[in-house]
Amino acid sequence: MLEGSESALLQIVLFLEVTKPHKCSYTWRSILHGRELLKEGLIKRIGNGESTNCWTDPWIPRCTLRHPFGKLSPTKIPRVSELFREGTVEWNEELIRRVCFPLDAVDILQIQVGEGVGGDFWGWNLTKSGVFSVWSAYHHARSVNKSANGKGSSSEESANCHKGWLRLWDVFTQHKYKVHAWRIMQKGVAVGYELQKRHIKNGVKCIFCSRGESIVHRFWSCPYP
């Protein structure tokens, strides 16, 4: 049985590869939705380059495609380590410019490698520190949703939104209460209206008054507290 960091790495790999069952709960659907967001921010940090596929793994830190766009010339190079000068942990600039597109070559040569002369490891591409934060994931999710809906926002509106959420996360209370408040404001609570809207389950009524169950009804307007 694996221990320590190896065990944690195995659990991450299994979580990223698990498939969605034909029928699954609302909670599991939400977890898988979060997983897809997680995948968009994960990136391989290059140590010795041995465990990173050069052409398919996300390892180039940029907002667009995080692996090379393609091959400039036919090559059998499978791993990032083979882009190093032989016997070193330094980029082989001549080789990179020969097999990669110019745009990729520029981005690759800016990557610092061999940190601690250890193996490659997963990092978070949406923060400067490389450490995951809820705020960065939330900000990315909002950007993706706005792009998908064709909606833009002014810098002032964006700044006001950011300030509002920062005030929520700074409230001095238990973390679970802040998360619950965030879910309410994002319409992420499994009330009847949301379940029907997302085609998960129809006909869910308030258990106290048998009226249509919305977020407003459950937390504010139901006559039976």
N, C-alpha and C positions, 0 to 999 in steps of 0.2 A: 504493500500500500504506500502511495506517495505521501510525503510529508511536506510541511512548510510551503514555500513558494511554488514548488512543483505541483502540489495538490491544488493550490489556488488557481494556477494556470490551467490545470486540467478542467476544473469546474467552469472557468470562463469559456474555454473552448467548447465544452458540452452545451453550455447555455447558448452560445452564439450559433450552434449548428442544429439545435433541436427544432423539429418541424411542428407546425400548428395542426392539431387534430381537426377532423371534420366538424366535430361538435366540441366546443370548449366553453368554459364559464366566462362571464364578463371580466372577472379579475384576471384570468389568464390571457384574454384578448388584450387587456390593458398592458400587461407585462410584456407581451410580444410587440405591442406598438412601441413601448419604451425601448425594447431591444433594437428595433430598427433605427431609432434615433441614436442609440448608443453606437451602432455600427458606423453611422455617418461621422462620428467624432473620433473614433479610434484610429490610431496610427502606430506603426511599428517604428520604434527608435532603434537605430542601427548601432550595435556594439561591434561584433565581429562579422556580422552579415551572413552567418551560416544558416540561420533558420528562416530567412525572409526570401520569398520568391520575387525575383527582380521584376517580373512582368504582370503579376496578378495581385500581390499583397499591397495594402495601402502603406506606403513608407515615405512618400515625398510630401513634406509639410506645406500644403497649399490648399486654397479653398476649392479648387476644381478637382479634376481627377488626381487621386493620390498615388497612382503608379504611372509609369511611362505611357505616353500616348501610343507608342508603337516602336518598332525597330527600324532604324534607318538602313540597316543592311542585315542580311541573314546571319544569325548567330545562335549558338547552342548554349549560351550563358544562362543557367537557370537561377542562380542565387546572387544576391547582392555582393557577397564576399568575392565573387569573381570579377567585380569591377574595381577591386583594389590592386595596387601594385604587388607583385608576387612577394610573399614573405612579410608584408606590412599590413597595417590597417589604415592605409591612406589611399585616396582615390587615384585611379589611373586615368588622368585627364584625357590623354590621347585616345585610349580605348573608349571611354565614355562618349567623346565627341564623334567617334567613328560609328558607334552602334546606336546611339540615341539621337532623337530629334534635337535641334539646337535649344528649343524651349526647355526640354527635359534636362539637357546637359547643364544649362545654367542653374536650374533649381537643385539638381543633384550635387553639383560641386560646392554649393553653399551649405550643405548638410555636414555638421560635425559628427564624426564617427569615432568608434573605439572608446567611448566613455567608460572608464574603469576597465577597459580591455575585457569586457564580459560579453555575454550573449545578447542577442536582440531582446527587446521587451516592449510591451504595449504601453502607449502613452495616450494622452488626450490632446487632440489637435486644436481645440477651441479655446485654450488658455495658454498664456505665455509660459507658465510654469510646467505645463504638461500634465497637471493634476486635475482630475475631474471635479467639476463644481455643478451644483444644481442650477445655479443662475446661468452659466454658460449654455447648458443644455436647453434650458427654457428659452433663452434668447434665440438660439438656433432654431428651435421648433417654431417660434413665432415668425421668424424670417422665412422659413420654408412654407408655412401656411399662407403668408401674405403673397409670396411669389406664385404659389399654386392657384390662388384666387384672383391673381392679377391686381392686387391691391398694394398701394404704396402708402407711405406715411411720411409726414414732414419730420425734420429733425427735432422740432419742438415737441410734437406729439410723442415721438419715440422717447425723448428725454423725460417727459412727464410720466410716461408708462414705466420707464425704468425706475424712476424715483419712487413711484407708488409701490412697486414690488419690493424694492429695497427696504422701504419702511415696514412692509409686512414681515420680511425675513428678519428684521432687526428687533421685532417685538420680543420682550422678555417673557417668554412662556415656553412650554414644552414644544418640541419640534413637531410632534404629531398634530397639535392644534393648528400650527401654521400651515402644515400640509393640507389639513382638512379645509381650512379657510381658502387656500389656493384652489383646491378641487371644486369647491362651491362656486367660486368666481369664474372658473373655467368650464362650468357645467359638466364636471367629471364625476358627479355623484350618481349612483345607479338608482335613480328614481324612475317612476313609470314612464314619464314623458320622454326621458333620454333613452330608455331602453327601447321604446317603440320607434323613436326617431332613428336609432342605429340598427333597426331591424333585428334586435336580439330577442325581445319578448313583448307581446302585446297584452293589453288588458290589466296591467298592474295598477291597482287602486290603493289609496291611502288605507292603512289597516285600522285607523281610528274612526274615520268618517265616510269611507268608501267613495270619496270624491276623486277626481283626476289628480294624480300625484305629480307635481312639478317641484322644482327646488324651492321656489317661493312658497308653495303651499306647505311643503314639509317643514321648513324652518321658520316661517313667519305667519302665514295666514290660516293654518289649520286651527279650528276652534278647540281642539282637544290637545293641549300641550303635553 
